[in-house]
Amino acid sequence: MTTELLKHGSPEATIAPKPVTAEETLLCNMELPLRGVFYPLGFPVEIVTNEQAVLDAANDSWGYLRPRQIDSVVQLRISVSEGGGSECPPTPASRANRHLLSIVADADNQAIVDLKAGFAAVWLNQATIRHSLYLRYHFLEGAAYVLLCTSAVTALHAACVSRYGRGILLCGDSGAGKSSLSYACARAGWTYTSDDASYLLHGTDDPRVVGNSYQVRFRPTAKTLFPELEGRALTPRAEGKPSIEVPTSELPGLITASEARIDFIVYLNRGSSETGELLPLPDGVAIERIRENLYPIAEIRAIHEEAVQVLSGVPAYELRYRDFDHAIGQLDRLVRSHA
């Protein structure tokens, strides 16, 4: 009788599942034996992880960069779990409250960034690790740059190019042509520092920015402007916006510099002039426009508002243009007049 009951799945034959512990649920004590230090924008970021592919991805993003300073290290602790399919996870959503920022793609892929402590805890699964560009853009670069923008730099939605030793910050809304015009200037012999993200250094007497001068990011439509981009693959970006990412080393003849002094601020107004014209902006207008795009959380915004005051004495203009050649001509005349 007992034998028959066991054969047919009696209660005595059922093995109770092992209870899940709080440690397993929270993933709070995973061993992270691997470590690497990288220098985005020249500032040290330590990555601690249990997956070599994370360090390999960080090396792809920043392995060629050298330190400008070695103190004030920020840290990313990246725990990688098993699981996940072959599909790339969804685009993360970001939320913030005071000094805490969350980056959440799904239940298995998310990060908490403590801006005050200079620290990020990141939890990922193997599916994310297999999509290196996604990992780099959303979690490695996403967490590292926002931490650096609290302690060392202020992010500006602007490109930067230089000519005759004079640097220009090219500002404007999305679609104004910052990336395309900065690259067009570089093709014409200007020094290239950044496309649409420049980082204002804190604690300097004169306004200086650093940028990722090793890469240019274009909108897909830029292929019609620059034939050398034909055949380049698209990379997913935030909010699903694709881009063409090209190392400047693969664009022959470009002069690059990772840092530049800012002598002029120019706001781009594309499509409003056939020949190009440069109009002075009233005092204070440029700074107010820059403030509109600063980090909105009060504790961090106060740091950034103080930092951008170094730009208050920089002459500002509006560039109305339709054609790159006319735009570059106007910018060239501006820097020549002050060279």
C-alpha angles and dihedrals in degrees: 000000000000090000092054093051092051092050092054096048105267118182089261090061095054117098111209114233117253109259116249111244125224089244091057092046096049097039085216101141104041113147111248105189099162124084138178137168120216133179114224107181085358095293123118119255118179118208119198116187148142095232125075091205089068091058090045090054091048089051090053089054101041111003093110095053125099129208124268089182133004105203130082095047117193119206137217116196106197119189116191121199131191119261140056128116131250096277121101111249118251124271107280124245118223126212131175140195121179106311097346124092126183126202109192127178097160141319093294100039118055145113139210115207120197104202094187095051095041091234139120129194111204128187119192139161131223093265090066093047090056090059100063099177091050091048092049098045102041105030112017100037093028093057098035097051095046089052092049089048089064100049110022115014144018117231116233124193092230144104123232131213133162137208131180089359093304121118125213126199107212108207135178146114123296108290095027090116103254096144095040095047093045089053092045088053090050091052087053093056102272121136112256122216107157144349112215104340123062124171120218111218117235122228099025127131093221127037110270130167134195125206145172096273090169094073142040122203119203136184112247090252089065088082087078090055100042116036092195089072093064111120095021115136124240122245122209113243136184116307090014095290109148122214141183109240116198127177109233088228087070092054105075122223099021120140112213137185125180093213134040139175113237115232099159139026115209124187114206122228105179122197097018100101133040095206104026127251133197116215125188115242120223116260113279097017096103094049091050091051091049091050091055090067099044122118104286100217107103099226093053097034091060090060092049095046089055091048096052091055086085086072094055094096096046115110111246132203142176115233113207110194147145103182126054094223093055091045093050090047091056092047091047092054090049096055093040090056090058100033 
